[in-house]
Amino acid sequence: MDEFAELEAELTQEQNVPTSSLQHILKLLDSGELEVDYTIKSVDEVVTSGQKWAYLAIGIILAPIGIGLLIIWGLIKDGSLNSSTHNMIGKYYLGFCHSILEYEYKNEQLIEAKLTNLDGNSYVSHEWISFGDNGGQYLAFYIHGSGNNNVKLGDIPETLTGRKENFQKVYRKVKDFCEISGLKNVSSLKEEKKYAQWITEMS
């Protein structure tokens, strides 16, 4: 526990989190010495060469509506189409330092690691995100950290936004995270009759 206290002190003293501190946290997680308090996202998958070629075909077909370009960009990030890629992505709440840890590994190589600090002004809220040229929107929930740092807590694809089970699944994550982290949910969805009813049914 002393190790965590020293690490917390180091993290709070530095405005920009040192790489060595992030590396230390990742090592503690990997060894099982540090447990996360809440899992926002956890991915551990192998994308095979065959899957990549299939995704490329889908990306080309969907390119005119924009979604395809995102698929193709994801494939470019995954490296060669002729080899498999092992992706590990994590997004966790760490109670000991009241922060959100995000990281990504590809084939055991650390691609990105970020720690977003939370403070007394942090909260959770929702946004309607616009996409495409047809006025489409989807619902997303964000954790507003210290400064202007925001972390996506969960979202509902536009095609599923109007379905109760999909909304409740994501809103359950919002409620659980707020309970564990102590952050306030300032989303105004309860003011909309449909969502208010769905939220009431969850209680």
Residue frames as qw, qx, qy, qz and C-alpha x, y, z in Angstrom:
[[0.000, 0.885, 0.465, 0.000, 0.00, 0.00, 0.00],
 [0.342, -0.718, 0.118, 0.595, 2.97, 2.30, 0.63],
 [0.386, 0.000, 0.608, 0.694, 3.91, 1.86, -3.00],
 [0.110, 0.688, 0.630, 0.344, 0.48, 3.10, -4.07],
 [0.243, -0.891, -0.234, 0.303, 0.71, 6.08, -1.69],
 [0.387, -0.482, 0.351, 0.703, 4.06, 7.10, -3.20],
 [0.284, 0.258, 0.696, 0.606, 2.71, 6.63, -6.70],
 [0.011, -0.832, -0.550, -0.074, -0.38, 8.71, -5.93],
 [0.298, -0.808, -0.015, 0.507, 1.77, 11.51, -4.53],
 [0.376, -0.221, 0.532, 0.726, 3.92, 11.47, -7.65],
 [0.194, 0.498, 0.714, 0.452, 0.89, 11.60, -9.93],
 [0.105, -0.895, -0.429, 0.064, -0.74, 14.51, -8.10],
 [0.375, -0.687, 0.125, 0.610, 2.48, 16.56, -7.96],
 [0.290, -0.120, 0.600, 0.736, 3.06, 16.37, -11.71],
 [0.468, 0.477, 0.083, -0.739, 0.86, 18.37, -14.06],
 [0.724, 0.409, -0.439, -0.340, 1.80, 16.11, -16.94],
 [0.904, -0.311, 0.277, -0.099, 2.00, 12.49, -15.84],
 [0.052, -0.653, 0.715, 0.245, 5.55, 11.15, -16.34],
 [0.741, 0.267, -0.535, -0.306, 5.94, 8.21, -18.66],
 [0.261, 0.247, -0.873, 0.329, 7.73, 6.29, -15.91],
 [0.397, -0.004, 0.590, -0.703, 4.66, 6.54, -13.66],
 [0.776, 0.261, -0.098, -0.566, 2.36, 5.24, -16.38],
 [0.596, 0.347, -0.724, -0.034, 4.75, 2.41, -17.15],
 [0.016, -0.196, 0.830, -0.523, 4.83, 1.55, -13.46],
 [0.616, 0.107, 0.355, -0.695, 1.02, 1.44, -13.25],
 [0.777, 0.334, -0.363, -0.391, 0.84, -0.78, -16.34],
 [0.401, 0.319, -0.838, 0.189, 3.40, -3.17, -14.84],
 [0.265, -0.085, 0.718, -0.638, 1.45, -3.36, -11.58],
 [0.744, 0.220, 0.090, -0.624, -1.74, -4.15, -13.51],
 [0.690, 0.389, -0.576, -0.202, -0.02, -6.77, -15.62],
 [0.271, 0.254, -0.860, 0.349, 1.46, -8.49, -12.56],
 [0.541, -0.505, -0.643, -0.198, -1.86, -8.42, -10.70],
 [0.393, -0.176, -0.500, 0.751, -0.47, -6.24, -7.90],
 [0.178, 0.210, 0.142, -0.951, -2.93, -3.45, -8.74],
 [0.184, 0.468, 0.859, 0.094, -6.63, -4.05, -9.29],
 [0.069, -0.266, -0.274, -0.921, -8.87, -1.65, -11.15],
 [0.223, 0.217, 0.621, -0.719, -11.94, -0.28, -9.39],
 [0.616, 0.549, 0.384, -0.415, -14.11, -0.14, -12.51],
 [0.417, -0.025, 0.694, 0.587, -13.69, -1.45, -16.07],
 [0.394, 0.601, 0.052, -0.693, -15.01, 0.93, -18.70],
 [0.781, 0.533, -0.216, -0.244, -13.59, -0.98, -21.66],
 [0.480, -0.486, 0.719, 0.128, -11.44, -4.07, -22.02],
 [0.820, 0.503, -0.127, -0.241, -10.48, -5.64, -25.35],
 [0.373, -0.495, 0.761, 0.193, -8.14, -8.58, -25.89],
 [0.818, 0.451, 0.282, -0.219, -8.50, -9.88, -29.43],
 [0.404, -0.279, 0.657, 0.572, -6.56, -11.29, -32.35],
 [0.590, 0.656, 0.057, -0.467, -7.52, -10.02, -35.79],
 [0.730, -0.031, 0.595, 0.335, -6.49, -12.57, -38.40],
 [0.117, -0.246, 0.525, 0.806, -5.34, -11.85, -41.93],
 [0.013, 0.396, 0.840, 0.372, -8.60, -13.27, -43.30],
 [0.105, -0.775, -0.545, 0.302, -10.65, -10.96, -41.10],
 [0.172, -0.570, 0.128, 0.793, -8.59, -7.96, -42.22],
 [0.065, 0.008, 0.690, 0.721, -9.25, -8.68, -45.91],
 [0.074, -0.598, -0.788, -0.127, -12.96, -9.07, -45.17],
 [0.168, -0.763, -0.318, 0.537, -13.02, -5.76, -43.28],
 [0.174, -0.336, 0.381, 0.844, -11.20, -4.09, -46.18],
 [0.014, 0.318, 0.783, 0.535, -13.90, -5.24, -48.60],
 [0.165, -0.753, -0.624, 0.129, -16.61, -3.91, -46.27],
 [0.262, -0.627, -0.050, 0.732, -14.70, -0.66, -45.84],
 [0.133, -0.070, 0.552, 0.820, -14.48, -0.13, -49.59],
 [0.080, -0.529, -0.777, -0.332, -18.21, -0.78, -49.99],
 [0.276, -0.813, -0.479, 0.183, -19.10, 1.63, -47.18],
 [0.463, -0.125, 0.036, 0.877, -16.51, 4.29, -48.07],
 [0.028, 0.489, 0.386, 0.782, -19.04, 6.60, -49.78],
 [0.462, -0.754, -0.334, -0.326, -20.97, 7.08, -46.51],
 [0.092, -0.791, 0.401, -0.452, -17.89, 7.71, -44.35],
 [0.825, -0.433, 0.312, -0.186, -18.08, 4.66, -42.08],
 [0.943, 0.269, -0.004, 0.195, -15.97, 2.71, -44.55],
 [0.360, 0.743, -0.334, 0.455, -13.14, 5.20, -44.24],
 [0.488, -0.649, 0.439, -0.385, -13.03, 4.62, -40.48],
 [0.973, -0.072, 0.218, -0.035, -12.84, 0.87, -41.07],
 [0.768, 0.525, -0.125, 0.344, -9.99, 1.29, -43.56],
 [0.012, 0.793, -0.395, 0.464, -8.16, 3.64, -41.18],
 [0.752, -0.478, 0.377, -0.252, -8.45, 1.04, -38.43],
 [0.968, 0.181, 0.096, 0.143, -6.95, -1.57, -40.74],
 [0.473, 0.724, -0.274, 0.421, -4.02, 0.71, -41.55],
 [0.337, -0.716, 0.447, -0.416, -3.34, 1.07, -37.83],
 [0.908, -0.233, 0.313, -0.149, -3.39, -2.74, -37.48],
 [0.306, -0.542, 0.698, 0.354, -0.44, -3.17, -39.83],
 [0.134, 0.245, -0.810, -0.516, 0.01, -5.63, -42.68],
 [0.773, 0.055, -0.048, -0.630, -3.11, -7.27, -44.12],
 [0.773, 0.241, -0.580, -0.089, -1.18, -10.52, -44.47],
 [0.384, 0.098, -0.776, 0.491, -0.46, -11.03, -40.76],
 [0.466, -0.667, -0.579, -0.042, -2.51, -11.28, -37.58],
 [0.069, 0.515, -0.286, 0.805, -2.60, -8.46, -35.03],
 [0.476, -0.444, -0.700, 0.293, -3.08, -8.91, -31.28],
 [0.081, -0.598, -0.025, -0.797, -4.93, -5.89, -29.88],
 [0.442, -0.456, -0.655, 0.409, -5.22, -5.12, -26.18],
 [0.049, -0.535, -0.079, -0.840, -7.18, -2.02, -25.18],
 [0.408, -0.451, -0.697, 0.380, -8.01, -0.97, -21.65],
 [0.113, -0.543, -0.011, -0.832, -9.97, 1.89, -20.10],
 [0.585, -0.388, -0.674, 0.228, -10.21, 1.71, -16.31],
 [0.290, -0.841, 0.054, -0.454, -11.05, 3.80, -13.28],
 [0.623, 0.067, -0.582, 0.519, -8.28, 3.70, -10.66],
 [0.451, -0.819, -0.323, -0.145, -9.60, 4.68, -7.25],
 [0.696, -0.427, -0.144, 0.559, -6.22, 5.10, -5.53],
 [0.303, -0.183, 0.151, 0.923, -5.40, 8.11, -7.71],
 [0.335, 0.680, 0.453, -0.470, -9.00, 9.00, -8.77],
 [0.120, 0.560, -0.489, -0.658, -8.08, 8.79, -12.45],
 [0.876, 0.385, 0.189, -0.219, -9.00, 7.10, -15.74],
 [0.354, -0.468, 0.700, 0.408, -6.28, 4.97, -17.27],
 [0.795, 0.546, 0.084, -0.249, -6.41, 4.33, -21.04],
 [0.264, -0.558, 0.700, 0.358, -3.91, 2.22, -22.96],
 [0.859, 0.442, -0.003, -0.259, -3.49, 0.29, -26.18],
 [0.427, -0.454, 0.729, 0.284, -1.08, -2.50, -27.11],
 [0.813, 0.483, -0.143, -0.293, -0.57, -3.98, -30.56],
 [0.879, 0.253, -0.355, 0.194, 1.41, -7.23, -30.70],
 [0.741, -0.443, -0.274, 0.423, 2.73, -6.61, -27.17],
 [0.392, 0.160, -0.012, 0.906, 3.99, -3.12, -28.10],
 [0.060, -0.681, -0.487, 0.544, 2.58, -0.17, -26.16],
 [0.304, 0.540, 0.444, 0.647, 1.02, 2.22, -28.67],
 [0.134, -0.600, -0.026, -0.789, -0.59, 4.70, -26.32],
 [0.473, -0.422, -0.680, 0.367, -1.08, 5.28, -22.60],
 [0.068, -0.514, -0.031, -0.854, -2.91, 8.13, -20.93],
 [0.308, -0.408, -0.732, 0.451, -4.02, 8.99, -17.41],
 [0.129, -0.593, -0.252, -0.754, -6.88, 11.48, -17.00],
 [0.175, -0.082, -0.672, 0.715, -7.11, 12.94, -13.51],
 [0.294, -0.678, -0.568, -0.361, -10.49, 13.58, -11.90],
 [0.177, 0.081, -0.449, 0.872, -11.16, 16.27, -9.32],
 [0.122, 0.414, 0.657, -0.619, -13.97, 17.97, -7.41],
 [0.378, 0.491, -0.067, -0.782, -15.23, 19.58, -10.61],
 [0.104, 0.141, -0.892, -0.418, -15.42, 16.33, -12.58],
 [0.617, 0.224, 0.443, -0.611, -18.78, 14.92, -13.64],
 [0.290, 0.126, 0.878, 0.359, -20.56, 12.68, -16.15],
 [0.431, 0.510, 0.171, -0.724, -22.92, 14.02, -18.80],
 [0.649, 0.344, 0.653, 0.185, -24.41, 13.05, -22.15],
 [0.104, 0.528, -0.311, -0.783, -24.02, 14.49, -25.63],
 [0.769, 0.507, 0.373, -0.110, -25.74, 13.94, -28.95],
 [0.356, -0.445, 0.551, 0.609, -22.98, 13.37, -31.50],
 [0.635, 0.650, 0.028, -0.417, -23.69, 14.33, -35.11],
 [0.442, -0.277, 0.736, 0.430, -22.35, 12.25, -37.98],
 [0.407, 0.370, 0.744, 0.379, -22.79, 11.96, -41.73],
 [0.003, 0.036, 0.256, 0.966, -24.50, 14.41, -44.05],
 [0.350, -0.433, -0.683, -0.473, -28.06, 13.35, -43.26],
 [0.375, -0.568, 0.170, -0.712, -28.34, 14.86, -39.79],
 [0.820, -0.213, -0.531, 0.013, -27.76, 11.56, -37.99],
 [0.210, -0.681, 0.462, -0.528, -27.01, 11.59, -34.26],
 [0.756, -0.177, -0.625, 0.085, -26.06, 9.08, -31.60],
 [0.531, -0.802, 0.031, -0.271, -26.06, 9.27, -27.83],
 [0.687, 0.235, -0.496, 0.476, -22.79, 9.24, -25.88],
 [0.577, -0.811, -0.096, -0.009, -21.83, 9.69, -22.23],
 [0.539, 0.557, -0.342, 0.532, -18.58, 11.39, -21.23],
 [0.649, -0.589, -0.254, 0.409, -16.52, 11.69, -18.08],
 [0.219, 0.889, -0.072, 0.395, -15.35, 15.29, -17.77],
 [0.783, -0.229, -0.279, 0.506, -11.97, 15.22, -16.06],
 [0.325, -0.727, -0.048, 0.603, -9.74, 18.00, -14.78],
 [0.087, -0.386, 0.430, 0.812, -9.12, 20.76, -17.30],
 [0.617, 0.383, -0.171, -0.666, -10.62, 20.03, -20.71],
 [0.107, 0.252, -0.952, -0.138, -9.91, 16.29, -20.65],
 [0.770, 0.036, 0.158, -0.617, -12.95, 14.16, -21.48],
 [0.078, -0.206, 0.970, 0.102, -13.19, 10.37, -21.61],
 [0.639, -0.061, -0.416, -0.644, -15.99, 8.51, -23.36],
 [0.446, -0.206, 0.745, -0.451, -17.80, 6.30, -20.86],
 [0.411, 0.245, 0.876, 0.061, -20.18, 4.67, -23.32],
 [0.305, 0.299, -0.239, -0.872, -22.26, 5.28, -26.40],
 [0.606, 0.341, 0.687, -0.210, -25.24, 3.91, -28.26],
 [0.238, 0.032, 0.649, 0.722, -25.06, 3.55, -32.06],
 [0.320, 0.131, -0.082, -0.935, -27.59, 5.70, -33.89],
 [0.541, -0.060, -0.679, -0.493, -29.50, 2.67, -35.14],
 [0.528, -0.278, -0.782, 0.182, -29.93, 1.36, -31.58],
 [0.034, 0.169, -0.349, 0.921, -30.50, 4.62, -29.66],
 [0.548, -0.207, -0.075, -0.807, -34.27, 4.22, -29.66],
 [0.761, -0.138, -0.622, -0.124, -34.23, 0.73, -28.20],
 [0.593, -0.727, 0.105, -0.330, -34.82, 0.42, -24.48],
 [0.945, -0.262, 0.027, 0.196, -32.48, -2.51, -23.82],
 [0.667, 0.374, -0.060, 0.642, -29.53, -0.77, -25.51],
 [0.087, -0.762, 0.098, -0.634, -30.13, 2.49, -23.67],
 [0.743, -0.625, 0.071, -0.228, -30.48, 0.76, -20.30],
 [0.926, -0.014, -0.072, 0.370, -27.31, -1.27, -20.81],
 [0.458, 0.458, -0.124, 0.752, -25.23, 1.87, -21.35],
 [0.312, -0.718, 0.055, -0.620, -27.05, 3.89, -18.69],
 [0.891, -0.440, -0.110, 0.029, -26.36, 1.09, -16.19],
 [0.742, 0.148, -0.138, 0.640, -22.67, 1.64, -16.85],
 [0.044, 0.633, -0.058, 0.771, -23.15, 5.36, -16.16],
 [0.653, -0.650, -0.034, -0.388, -24.92, 4.65, -12.86],
 [0.929, -0.243, -0.120, 0.250, -22.36, 2.06, -11.75],
 [0.585, 0.337, -0.135, 0.725, -19.40, 4.26, -12.62],
 [0.151, -0.684, 0.055, -0.711, -20.86, 7.28, -10.80],
 [0.800, -0.562, -0.079, -0.195, -21.54, 5.16, -7.72],
 [0.896, -0.118, -0.090, 0.418, -18.01, 3.78, -7.61],
 [0.505, 0.330, -0.038, 0.796, -16.15, 6.98, -8.53],
 [0.206, -0.592, -0.449, 0.637, -18.34, 9.42, -6.61],
 [0.066, -0.030, 0.333, 0.940, -18.85, 11.60, -9.69],
 [0.403, 0.455, 0.464, -0.644, -22.20, 13.26, -10.27],
 [0.306, 0.330, 0.756, 0.475, -24.32, 12.40, -13.30],
 [0.126, 0.475, 0.163, -0.856, -25.58, 15.74, -14.64],
 [0.023, 0.157, 0.789, 0.593, -27.25, 14.26, -17.72],
 [0.384, 0.159, 0.223, -0.882, -30.65, 15.82, -18.38],
 [0.277, -0.033, -0.853, -0.441, -32.13, 12.72, -20.03],
 [0.036, -0.363, -0.852, 0.376, -34.58, 12.32, -17.15],
 [0.233, 0.446, 0.159, -0.849, -36.34, 15.40, -18.50],
 [0.431, 0.207, -0.595, -0.646, -37.28, 13.51, -21.67],
 [0.789, -0.134, 0.208, -0.563, -40.34, 11.32, -21.11],
 [0.912, 0.222, -0.329, -0.101, -39.14, 8.22, -22.97],
 [0.517, 0.381, -0.621, 0.449, -35.73, 8.09, -21.30],
 [0.327, -0.406, 0.470, -0.712, -37.16, 9.05, -17.92],
 [0.899, -0.095, 0.038, -0.427, -39.44, 6.02, -18.08],
 [0.853, 0.278, -0.419, 0.141, -36.62, 3.71, -19.09],
 [0.213, 0.457, -0.602, 0.619, -34.43, 5.03, -16.26],
 [0.584, -0.331, 0.328, -0.664, -37.26, 4.60, -13.73],
 [0.957, 0.031, -0.162, -0.239, -37.72, 0.97, -14.81],
 [0.633, 0.380, -0.573, 0.356, -34.07, 0.33, -13.96],
 [0.180, -0.526, 0.496, -0.667, -34.43, 1.45, -10.33]]
